[in-house]
Amino acid sequence: MNTAIIVVGAESTGTTFTHKIFLSQGLCGNEFDPQGNIQDLIHNRNLPSEDVCMRFSLPHDGHYPNLRFFINELRNRNFTVKVVVCVRDLHCIVSSHVNEMKHARSKKEALGKVRLAYELIFSSLSAMETEYIVMPYEAHALCYPSTVNRMFAYLGLDRSIDHGALPEFENGNEKWYGRPDSETP
């Protein structure tokens, strides 16, 4: 039985970075359209016969993907489904939504979208009795690449980590708080 890793989180929580980690270690997925490729494969019934990784940031293009549907479809194709829930400091998520990504017009709107995203994520995982781990963005900021070894171990992925293939991590929190060695704006 193959494994399907679903990387999910509110927008601006490190889902793209985390997805790239799995792709760098040989899981099947698409770096350039990570939210579309595997979804299209599921809808077309042409899933690969190897370990896969798919990513969802919620909302995506204003929509909240139906995680229960994707979990069920993957299980119906004999995949063991495991989920990585990406989280991040709330100030950084909200600031990114309003000031950089333009996902929200106000902090209040951004906060509402983040809360709804996690309500949908955790209610879906609970309803589908799906194994998951929580991966904080800040853990990568402090301990990357050691976080990769721990993440794979907690997911039960028996793979040797190719550290040379891992993507570079850039601490995006610094722009919202300032560098640790400078005055906070």
Backbone bond lengths (Angstrom), bond angles and torsions (degrees), N, CA, C in turn:
res aa  C-N    CA-C-N  psi(-1)  N-CA   C-N-CA  omega(-1)  CA-C   N-CA-C  phi
1 M - - - 1.446 - - 1.527 108.75 -
2 N 1.311 116.95 131.53 1.454 121.90 -179.65 1.523 110.98 -88.69
3 T 1.324 114.52 163.71 1.458 121.16 -178.48 1.518 110.24 -106.03
4 A 1.324 114.87 138.99 1.466 121.49 171.18 1.518 107.02 -116.52
5 I 1.317 115.17 120.09 1.461 121.13 176.11 1.520 107.39 -98.37
6 I 1.320 116.30 126.48 1.458 121.19 173.35 1.518 106.96 -108.04
7 V 1.323 116.35 121.26 1.458 122.55 175.72 1.523 105.93 -99.87
8 V 1.323 116.64 122.64 1.462 120.06 -174.36 1.527 109.98 -142.19
9 G 1.308 115.42 150.49 1.463 121.13 176.20 1.511 109.60 178.08
10 A 1.307 115.71 171.64 1.458 119.48 172.59 1.529 107.96 -63.90
11 E 1.320 116.73 156.46 1.467 119.23 177.69 1.524 109.42 -58.31
12 S 1.318 115.98 145.93 1.472 124.05 178.81 1.523 113.27 70.78
13 T 1.338 117.03 34.36 1.463 120.10 178.45 1.527 113.22 -117.15
14 G 1.324 117.79 5.70 1.458 120.74 178.37 1.514 114.04 97.55
15 T 1.333 118.12 18.32 1.466 119.27 179.34 1.519 111.74 -65.24
16 T 1.331 117.51 -39.81 1.468 120.23 -179.91 1.526 110.18 -63.76
17 F 1.316 116.99 -46.29 1.463 121.56 179.71 1.531 110.46 -61.02
18 T 1.322 116.89 -47.12 1.463 121.07 -178.53 1.526 110.72 -63.95
19 H 1.318 116.74 -39.93 1.468 121.33 176.79 1.525 110.15 -60.15
20 K 1.325 116.93 -43.31 1.469 120.85 179.56 1.530 111.78 -62.88
21 I 1.325 117.38 -31.87 1.470 120.47 176.51 1.526 109.50 -59.49
22 F 1.332 116.31 -48.63 1.464 119.98 -178.40 1.528 111.56 -65.18
23 L 1.317 116.59 -40.60 1.470 119.07 178.38 1.524 110.65 -63.70
24 S 1.330 117.08 -37.46 1.469 120.22 -179.21 1.515 112.02 -65.62
25 Q 1.325 116.50 -18.85 1.462 120.98 -178.37 1.531 112.19 -104.13
26 G 1.335 116.44 16.43 1.457 120.68 170.16 1.514 117.30 97.70
27 L 1.326 118.99 1.28 1.458 118.55 175.74 1.517 109.06 -74.21
28 C 1.318 117.06 147.49 1.455 123.01 -177.07 1.531 109.74 -79.38
29 G 1.296 115.63 133.38 1.457 122.29 178.23 1.510 108.35 177.65
30 N 1.307 116.48 -177.40 1.455 120.72 -177.78 1.515 109.41 -124.87
31 E 1.325 116.84 114.87 1.457 121.92 -178.47 1.521 112.22 -65.95
32 F 1.320 118.16 -30.17 1.461 120.39 -172.01 1.523 113.45 -89.02
33 D 1.322 118.21 -22.50 1.461 121.64 175.72 1.522 108.10 -142.38
34 P 1.340 116.18 63.78 1.454 118.97 -171.57 1.514 114.23 -64.20
35 Q 1.312 118.66 -25.18 1.464 119.19 -178.82 1.520 111.48 -87.29
36 G 1.319 117.89 -14.72 1.450 119.72 -177.08 1.506 114.94 -103.15
37 N 1.321 117.91 -37.95 1.461 121.45 -170.07 1.526 113.56 -59.52
38 I 1.312 118.23 -58.41 1.462 121.05 -177.01 1.527 109.99 -67.30
39 Q 1.351 116.47 -36.38 1.467 118.92 177.15 1.525 110.08 -59.68
40 D 1.324 116.67 -44.00 1.470 120.43 177.67 1.523 110.66 -62.01
41 L 1.327 116.36 -41.70 1.464 119.70 179.33 1.522 111.36 -61.73
42 I 1.329 116.26 -41.23 1.465 119.54 179.16 1.519 109.73 -62.98
43 H 1.330 116.42 -47.36 1.463 119.68 -179.01 1.529 111.47 -63.58
44 N 1.333 116.95 -33.04 1.469 120.93 179.76 1.524 112.60 -88.79
45 R 1.344 116.15 -2.94 1.468 121.95 177.74 1.525 113.10 66.10
46 N 1.335 118.51 26.74 1.464 121.65 -178.78 1.528 111.89 -116.38
47 L 1.308 117.85 48.78 1.459 120.47 179.40 1.522 110.51 -67.81
48 P 1.332 117.57 142.57 1.464 119.67 176.22 1.526 110.42 -66.34
49 S 1.304 116.17 160.98 1.469 120.99 179.67 1.522 110.07 -99.81
50 E 1.314 115.97 45.08 1.456 122.35 177.95 1.517 108.01 -142.64
51 D 1.336 116.94 175.76 1.458 120.63 178.14 1.532 109.19 -63.23
52 V 1.328 115.30 136.77 1.457 120.34 -177.44 1.520 110.39 -125.29
53 C 1.322 115.01 160.26 1.455 121.70 175.10 1.518 108.08 -137.38
54 M 1.330 115.89 130.31 1.454 120.65 176.93 1.526 108.02 -127.51
55 R 1.315 115.75 156.27 1.463 120.86 -175.47 1.520 109.97 -129.14
56 F 1.326 114.03 139.90 1.463 121.36 172.34 1.521 108.47 -133.01
57 S 1.322 117.10 126.97 1.461 119.50 166.19 1.520 105.12 -110.18
58 L 1.310 115.35 136.36 1.463 120.13 -174.53 1.516 110.76 -113.27
59 P 1.310 119.53 136.25 1.462 124.24 -13.59 1.528 110.32 -74.30
60 H 1.314 116.69 157.30 1.463 122.17 175.97 1.514 107.43 -114.73
61 D 1.319 116.34 120.45 1.467 121.65 -176.02 1.526 111.23 51.89
62 G 1.335 115.53 37.42 1.459 120.69 177.53 1.520 114.79 81.08
63 H 1.341 117.66 2.24 1.465 121.23 -177.68 1.525 110.09 -116.10
64 Y 1.314 114.78 152.51 1.456 121.79 176.20 1.526 108.00 -109.35
65 P 1.340 117.90 105.35 1.469 120.28 -178.39 1.529 111.35 -58.40
66 N 1.300 116.33 148.04 1.451 123.09 -179.83 1.532 108.83 -83.71
67 L 1.323 116.77 91.97 1.464 121.03 -177.36 1.520 112.01 -62.09
68 R 1.310 117.10 -35.60 1.469 119.87 179.96 1.529 110.37 -60.03
69 F 1.324 116.41 -41.52 1.457 120.57 178.54 1.526 110.56 -59.90
70 F 1.328 117.05 -49.25 1.465 120.51 -176.61 1.524 111.60 -66.46
71 I 1.328 117.30 -40.01 1.466 120.08 177.40 1.526 109.54 -61.51
72 N 1.320 116.81 -46.48 1.461 121.35 -179.81 1.532 111.74 -62.22
73 E 1.334 116.67 -44.79 1.473 120.37 179.71 1.525 111.47 -61.96
74 L 1.314 116.83 -42.19 1.461 120.10 178.89 1.524 111.14 -64.90
75 R 1.318 116.89 -43.16 1.470 120.10 178.06 1.527 111.08 -63.20
76 N 1.325 116.63 -39.49 1.464 120.25 178.70 1.526 111.95 -62.85
77 R 1.319 117.08 -20.27 1.466 121.96 177.82 1.528 111.32 -101.64
78 N 1.324 115.21 20.85 1.472 123.51 174.65 1.520 114.63 66.48
79 F 1.322 117.49 31.47 1.458 121.36 172.06 1.525 109.09 -94.37
80 T 1.315 115.56 140.39 1.455 120.98 167.33 1.523 105.70 -83.47
81 V 1.311 116.93 120.89 1.463 120.98 -174.99 1.524 110.16 -99.06
82 K 1.327 114.95 128.50 1.460 122.57 175.45 1.521 107.55 -131.42
83 V 1.316 115.90 146.43 1.462 120.12 -172.40 1.521 110.74 -124.70
84 V 1.327 114.55 138.61 1.460 122.07 171.11 1.523 106.40 -109.78
85 V 1.335 116.26 116.39 1.458 121.56 178.37 1.529 107.30 -96.55
86 C 1.323 115.25 114.49 1.467 120.63 -179.76 1.527 109.51 -86.49
87 V 1.318 115.15 133.75 1.463 121.87 177.13 1.523 108.11 -130.85
88 R 1.336 114.61 162.57 1.460 119.89 -178.23 1.516 108.94 -156.12
89 D 1.301 116.17 158.09 1.450 122.34 175.68 1.534 109.92 -48.14
90 L 1.336 117.12 128.40 1.458 121.57 -173.37 1.529 112.81 -61.33
91 H 1.324 117.52 -39.09 1.470 119.99 178.82 1.526 110.92 -59.62
92 C 1.314 116.56 -40.33 1.471 120.58 -179.74 1.523 111.72 -69.44
93 I 1.335 117.25 -40.06 1.467 119.98 178.12 1.523 109.91 -62.60
94 V 1.320 116.28 -51.32 1.468 121.00 -176.96 1.524 110.40 -62.80
95 S 1.320 117.49 -44.36 1.470 121.01 179.47 1.522 110.77 -61.31
96 S 1.326 116.73 -41.97 1.455 120.81 178.60 1.526 111.15 -64.50
97 H 1.319 116.93 -43.39 1.473 120.99 179.61 1.518 112.03 -60.07
98 V 1.326 116.53 -42.60 1.465 120.74 -173.85 1.526 112.10 -85.69
99 N 1.330 117.18 -45.23 1.470 120.94 -169.52 1.518 115.13 -94.92
100 E 1.315 118.13 -26.37 1.460 120.03 -173.41 1.524 112.56 -114.12
101 M 1.311 117.00 -56.81 1.457 121.51 -174.17 1.532 112.85 -83.41
102 K 1.311 116.49 -18.54 1.478 122.26 -179.78 1.528 111.58 60.15
103 H 1.351 116.36 36.45 1.460 121.25 176.78 1.523 111.54 -79.81
104 A 1.338 116.14 -17.82 1.459 120.95 -178.40 1.528 109.13 -144.72
105 R 1.322 114.90 152.37 1.474 120.07 -179.40 1.526 112.38 -88.84
106 S 1.327 116.95 -17.52 1.461 120.45 -177.92 1.524 109.66 -146.98
107 K 1.332 114.85 163.39 1.464 119.44 177.02 1.525 110.40 -63.16
108 K 1.319 116.74 -37.75 1.465 120.92 179.57 1.533 110.61 -62.00
109 E 1.333 116.95 -44.61 1.466 120.84 178.62 1.528 110.72 -63.94
110 A 1.332 116.62 -43.54 1.467 120.70 179.38 1.525 110.78 -61.34
111 L 1.318 116.56 -44.85 1.463 120.85 -179.91 1.529 110.51 -61.87
112 G 1.318 117.37 -40.43 1.466 120.78 177.49 1.515 112.22 -62.31
113 K 1.331 117.11 -41.34 1.467 120.88 178.71 1.520 111.45 -66.00
114 V 1.319 117.15 -39.71 1.468 121.16 179.43 1.519 110.14 -65.65
115 R 1.323 116.75 -45.62 1.474 119.98 179.55 1.523 111.00 -61.23
116 L 1.335 116.98 -45.38 1.462 120.33 179.32 1.528 111.01 -62.02
117 A 1.332 116.63 -41.50 1.469 120.28 179.82 1.527 110.80 -56.93
118 Y 1.333 116.94 -48.77 1.466 118.94 -177.19 1.520 112.49 -73.12
119 E 1.322 118.09 -31.49 1.467 119.71 173.68 1.527 109.96 -60.62
120 L 1.333 116.80 -45.39 1.472 120.70 179.58 1.522 111.66 -66.33
121 I 1.317 116.41 -42.48 1.465 120.15 -179.29 1.529 110.72 -60.64
122 F 1.325 116.54 -55.95 1.464 119.15 -173.73 1.526 112.79 -71.51
123 S 1.326 118.19 -32.07 1.472 118.67 175.98 1.527 110.12 -68.18
124 S 1.327 117.88 -37.35 1.466 121.16 178.01 1.521 111.16 -66.17
125 L 1.319 116.99 -44.54 1.462 120.47 -179.36 1.523 111.06 -64.38
126 S 1.323 116.17 -39.44 1.462 120.24 178.31 1.526 110.53 -66.77
127 A 1.321 117.09 -47.81 1.470 120.96 -178.83 1.525 111.76 -61.43
128 M 1.317 116.83 -35.77 1.468 120.95 -177.72 1.536 112.49 -92.96
129 E 1.347 116.47 3.10 1.466 121.94 -179.40 1.530 110.81 47.73
130 T 1.318 114.22 56.29 1.463 121.86 -174.08 1.522 110.68 -105.49
131 E 1.319 115.26 133.21 1.456 121.91 177.71 1.523 109.70 -68.49
132 Y 1.339 116.12 135.28 1.462 119.01 178.73 1.518 110.71 -148.54
133 I 1.314 114.15 160.56 1.455 122.01 169.36 1.528 106.96 -127.67
134 V 1.322 115.52 157.36 1.460 121.58 176.18 1.523 107.10 -104.65
135 M 1.341 116.17 129.05 1.471 121.01 -178.96 1.525 109.11 -117.98
136 P 1.334 117.34 103.51 1.461 120.26 178.56 1.532 112.15 -75.20
137 Y 1.310 114.98 133.09 1.461 122.68 175.83 1.530 109.68 -54.36
138 E 1.317 116.29 -40.18 1.463 121.20 -177.04 1.523 112.28 -65.08
139 A 1.336 117.88 -26.82 1.471 119.83 175.54 1.527 109.77 -64.17
140 H 1.338 116.11 -41.43 1.468 119.32 175.63 1.530 109.92 -62.37
141 A 1.338 116.66 -42.20 1.470 120.04 -178.72 1.524 111.18 -59.92
142 L 1.316 117.42 -33.49 1.465 121.14 -177.29 1.528 114.02 -91.74
143 C 1.325 117.80 -35.57 1.467 119.83 -166.58 1.526 116.01 -129.57
144 Y 1.314 119.19 4.58 1.464 120.62 -178.40 1.523 109.42 -63.34
145 P 1.316 119.18 135.87 1.456 130.35 13.00 1.524 115.16 -96.65
146 S 1.341 118.59 5.94 1.469 119.80 179.73 1.521 111.95 -59.09
147 T 1.327 116.57 -26.98 1.461 120.74 179.58 1.526 111.52 -60.72
148 V 1.313 117.23 -29.90 1.467 120.64 -177.65 1.530 109.98 -65.78
149 N 1.321 117.18 -45.40 1.466 120.58 178.65 1.526 110.80 -57.42
150 R 1.326 116.62 -45.45 1.468 120.76 -178.86 1.529 111.03 -66.92
151 M 1.331 116.49 -42.17 1.458 120.61 -179.16 1.529 109.95 -60.62
152 F 1.320 117.34 -47.47 1.461 120.78 -179.74 1.537 110.51 -64.49
153 A 1.322 117.51 -39.43 1.467 120.72 179.78 1.527 110.63 -63.84
154 Y 1.320 117.64 -46.65 1.470 120.22 -179.56 1.523 111.73 -64.73
155 L 1.320 117.34 -28.90 1.462 120.90 177.84 1.532 112.18 -82.93
156 G 1.321 116.78 -7.77 1.461 120.32 -179.69 1.517 113.12 74.78
157 L 1.341 116.38 23.18 1.465 120.57 178.34 1.526 107.95 -86.59
158 D 1.305 115.81 112.34 1.456 121.88 -177.35 1.526 108.84 -88.57
159 R 1.316 115.67 81.56 1.465 121.13 -178.68 1.517 109.09 -136.77
160 S 1.312 115.43 145.14 1.463 119.58 169.85 1.520 106.56 -79.81
161 I 1.310 116.05 131.93 1.459 120.75 -178.03 1.518 109.23 -82.10
162 D 1.313 116.12 126.21 1.460 122.70 174.17 1.525 107.18 -90.93
163 H 1.333 115.88 91.05 1.459 120.54 -175.51 1.525 112.61 -62.69
164 G 1.318 117.17 -28.18 1.459 120.71 178.71 1.519 113.41 -67.93
165 A 1.320 117.00 -22.27 1.467 121.15 -178.61 1.528 112.69 -91.98
166 L 1.340 117.39 -9.82 1.464 120.58 -175.83 1.531 111.74 -64.96
167 P 1.336 116.96 145.32 1.472 119.53 176.36 1.523 110.74 -70.71
168 E 1.313 115.66 154.70 1.467 120.14 176.25 1.514 109.58 -72.59
169 F 1.340 115.74 145.33 1.458 120.78 176.62 1.519 108.69 -104.55
170 E 1.317 116.15 130.43 1.466 121.80 174.68 1.516 107.45 -117.40
171 N 1.320 116.60 122.49 1.463 120.89 -176.59 1.530 110.56 -72.16
172 G 1.312 116.03 99.06 1.459 121.66 179.37 1.512 113.87 -75.92
173 N 1.333 118.21 -9.51 1.462 120.17 179.17 1.522 112.34 -73.87
174 E 1.317 116.45 -25.56 1.458 119.79 -176.45 1.521 112.84 -59.83
175 K 1.336 117.22 -33.13 1.468 118.96 -178.89 1.523 112.01 -69.09
176 W 1.355 117.57 -20.21 1.469 119.93 -179.38 1.517 111.85 -97.68
177 Y 1.335 117.70 -21.90 1.452 121.42 179.30 1.523 113.83 -117.24
178 G 1.321 117.17 -16.73 1.459 121.12 -173.27 1.508 109.92 93.38
179 R 1.318 116.63 163.82 1.462 121.33 178.76 1.518 108.70 -71.42
180 P 1.327 117.70 147.33 1.466 120.33 -179.24 1.524 113.87 -57.44
181 D 1.325 117.12 -28.13 1.460 119.71 -177.55 1.538 112.79 -96.46
182 S 1.337 117.24 12.99 1.460 120.02 178.47 1.524 109.44 -127.33
183 E 1.306 115.05 172.00 1.472 118.91 177.32 1.523 109.01 -69.46
184 T 1.319 115.31 141.23 1.462 120.67 177.24 1.520 109.06 -74.57
185 P 1.338 117.97 131.72 1.473 119.32 -179.64 1.515 112.24 -67.43
